Every structure is written in C-alpha cells, then in structure tokens.
Amino acid sequence: MFFKRKKKQAGEDRSDLRRHYRRAPGKKHALSAKLRCENQDPVAGELIDLSAGGAGVLFTGDRDPNLDPKQPVQLSFTSLVHGGEVVVDALVTSGRDAEEGGRRYGFQFEDAEGLFRQLDTYYFKFFNRRRAMRVRPELGKKLRATLAFGPGAMDVSLTNFSADGFGIAMTPEKAGMLEGVEEVTCTFKLPKLEEPICWPARAVHLTPLASGVLFGAVFLISDEEAMGPNRQALVDYCAGRAAEMALWDQHAE
C-alpha cells in the first residue's frame, strides 16, 4: 500500500522531531501544499508553517479532509516562482478548529532523509532543522568562513547560521573532504566586529541535496563567559537579520 507507515529509523527520537523551528513561508514565496490520502482526491490547503520535522496546513470550507490522529498521508509542496515539487510521507499529529475558519492540521514527516534528497537551495531554506531560527547573509553579500579540521582547511561561505550553529552548501568534492570528520574550527567575521570569531563546532550531518551537499554543525562552546562578547554579537546579528528577512517578506506581500 502506497501510504504504508515507514519503520522508525535507528537512533531516531520522535520527541525531537517537534523541536524544529517552524517558520511561515510568507506570500512572497507562494508555497502551496496539497494533501493526498487513501481513497480521497487530492486536497489543496494553505501552508501555515513548515520545518524539517513537519508542517501545519489549514483546510477551509468543505476542503476539510477529516483526518484521524496518526493517519498516514502524503504532502506535496510547490512554488509559483520556482519549479519542482517536494513530496513527503507524513503522519497526522493534531487537528483543531482554526480562527480563520476551517480546520488546521499538524503533520510529522516520516522520511527526513528522503525529504532532503529532493531539496535544492531554494526549497531547503524553508525546511529548518534546528530549534533556533537559521538566518541567511544579507542579499548580495557573503559571510566568508574558514573550516579547519585535522590536517586540512577550506574556505567557504556560510549558507545559513544561528547563534547555535551553521550550514554550508558545498560541492560533493568539498563534502568528501569532511567525510568522517567529527569536529571543525569555524573562523568567520561579522560586520562591524573588529576581530573574527573562532569557535570549535561538532559536525552534525552531510545531507545530499538535489544539487550539492549541505554540511551542518553546532558550536561546542557552552560556557557563555568563554565565548565572550562575540556570543552576544552573534545573537544580536541573527536577530537583526531575522527582522530584516521578516520585513522583506511583509513588503513583498
């Protein structure tokens, strides 16, 4: 059966899947969601929020598919301004009446690995996989960094980052250099900071995308004092970028 529930992957903690930062795509990006489930025609819904772990979708009027908890379904996501389609199997986690009218459902994605294999850099930015909101560098600018690991090092540009970690989209050749690497030292300089930030980080994943590979890592320094004023500078910078991104989306709408 097409909508058969997938087995739980080894080492996977289901409670962690709901810790991803959910973000609203915004009308600027024109993301749409469509639901497919057994013995029913596809139903279009309004995408409310989205992360690497799941999504919230609103179905208005007579479009309510009347889903049951834990019911296996399939969701697809498309954009009016970008080609392609992202398709993922999911389970229903919640359903409640919405103030906007209709019914709002929560969905938990079943196959994260299969999801990320479909994503190009455009779609990837919507599927946040961290508790802290990841932001991107300013438009037209790059946030250069150096990754040092064992005997090697490489110059890169941070694709997204937060006060907790960062992601870098890279070629398969560069990603191959990081195979088996557990820790790196990331050195980068924020605008208006005189000295660069140089922090150790733990490699979390090498995720194949539709084009290239995404390397993700989390900073290892837990002692706020050891991180010094740079920690607050990064927090403030990320907050500023988040506000700018939200304002850009608002104006676009």
N, C-alpha and C positions, 0 to 999 in steps of 0.2 A: 504493500500500500504506500502511495506516494508520501503521505503525511505521517509516516511512522516515526515515533519518537526516537531520537538518537541516544545511544548509550552515553552515560556520563564519562567524560574523558578523565584519564588518570591524573590525579593531583589537582583536580578542579574542585574549587569550593563554591558551591552555588550561592552561598550567602554573599560572596564577594562580587557577584555579577551586578548587584544592585548598588554598588558603591561607585559606579562610574558617574562622572559629571554629566547630567543631562542638559542639553542645550536646545533652544528653539531655533530652527533653521532660518526663520525670517522670510518674508515675501520676496525679498531681493533674489534669493536663490531658487525660488519657485520649486522647491522639492515637493513631490506628491507621493502619497502612499496608497497602495492597493492591497487588499486582503483577499486571499484565496483559502478556502477550506472545503472539506469534502462535502459533496452533494449540494453545493451552492455556487451560484455565479460569482465572479469576482466583484468586489465591492470597493469603491473609492472612498477614502477617508481623508480627513485633514490631519496632517502630521503636526503634533503638538510639541514633542521633544524627542531627542534622539541621542544615543550614546553607543559605545561599543557593546554594551550589555543588553540593550533593549530600546523600546520606543513607547511613546504614548500617542494614541491615534483617536481622534474624535469622529464618530459617525452620527450625522444629523438626520432628522426626519425619519423616513421609512428605510433608511440605509442601515439601521442597527442590525448587525448580523446575529444578535442574541447568542453570544459565545459563553461557554461554560469555563470555569476555572480549570487550568491545566490542559485545556483543549489544544491539540497540535494544529497549527495553521502555517501559512506561508505569507510573508510580507514582501512586497517589491517596492523599491524606491527609484524614482526617476526625476529628472530635472528638465525644465523647459529651456534652459540656457546651456545645457551640456548633454551630450549624447550618452548612451549606455543605460543600463539598468542594473540595480543591485538587488539580488534576491536572497532571502534568508529564511530558514525554518525557525519557528518560534513557538513558545507556549504562552497561553493567556495567563496572566498573573493577577489581574484585577479588572473590575468593571463597575462603573458607578455613573449615576446621572450627572450631567455636566450643566453648569450655569448657563452655558451658551445654548443649551437645548441639545437633545440627543443623548448619546451615551459615550463615555470616554473609557477606553480600554488600555491596560498596560500589558506589554509583551516582553518576554525574556527570550533573547536569541539563543539558539541551541548549538550553533556551529561557528564559533568565533574564527577559527582557522579558515574555514571556507568563506566566511564573510570577507576577511581581509584580502584573500586572494583575488577578489573581484574589484578591489578599490584602486582607482588611480588617484593622483594627488588631489583632484577636485573633490571627489567623494570622501576621501579619507578625512578631510578636515571636519566633517560632520559627526564622525563616529569616534568621539572622545573616549579614551580607555583609562582615564585617571580620575581620582576624586577631586583634584584641583583642576580648575579650568586651564587648559592649554591655550596660549595665545600665539600669534604669528608676528614676525617682524613688521615694521612699518612698510607700507606699499612702496615699491621701488627701491627698497633698501634690504641689505642682507646683514644678518648677525653672524659674523665670522667667528669660528672657534677652531681650536686645535685639540685633537684627541690623542693622548699619549697612552700607550698600552704596551707593557713589557719592553721589548727592544724597538718597537715601532711607533710611528706617529703619522697622523694625516691631518690636512687642512680641510675643513668642512664648513657648511653653513647650516645653522640651526633652522629646521623647518617649523618646529613649534616648541614651546617651552613654558614652564611654570616655575613657581618657587621651589617645587619638589623634584623636577627632572626635565628631560628634554627628549625630542625626537628628531632624527635626521634622515631625510630621504636620500638614498645614495645608489650608485650603480651596483650591480651584482659583484663586480670585480672588487670594489672597495669593501662591500659587505663580507666578501670571502676572507679579507684580512682580519675580520673581527670574529670569525668562527672560533668558538671555544674560549674567547676572552671573557673573563668574569668581571674585571674592574678596569676602569679607564680613569684618566685625569682629564677633565674638561677645562680648558682655559678660554675665556671669552671676555669681551669688554662691552659694558653697557654705555649708551650715550650719556655724556656728562660725568662719567666716572673717570677719575684720573688713572687709577690702577686697574688692571684686569682682574677678574675673578678667576681663581684657580682652585677647583674643588674635585675631590675624588667622587666617582659615581659607580654604581653597580649596573652592569649590563642586564637588562630585563628580557629583551626579545630582539630577534631579527625576523621581521614579518614580511614575507613576499607580498608585493602589491601587483596590480595589473601591469605596472611599469616600474621596475626597480625594486628596491628593498627598503624598509623602514627599520632603522636601529633606534631602540628606546632604552633609556637609562634613568635611574633615580639617584639623586645626590645622597652621599653617605654621611655627611657631617650632620650629626643630630644635636650637637652642643651649640646652642644659639650664640654663646659668647665666642666660641672658636670661629664661628662664621663672621663675627664682627658686623660692622655697619653694612657690609655688602649684602648680607641677608635681607635687611630691610630695604635696601636699594632695589633688589630684585623683586621683592614683594610689591613695592610701590610702582615699579616699571610695569609689571604684569597687570596690576590694577588699572594703570593708565591705558595700557593697550586694550584691555578688555572694554573699558569705557569708550575708547575711540572706535573699536570694532562695532559695538552696540549702536553708537551714534551713526556710523556709516550705514548700517542696516536699516535704521529708523528713517534716515533721509531717503534711502533707496525705495522704501515702501511708499 
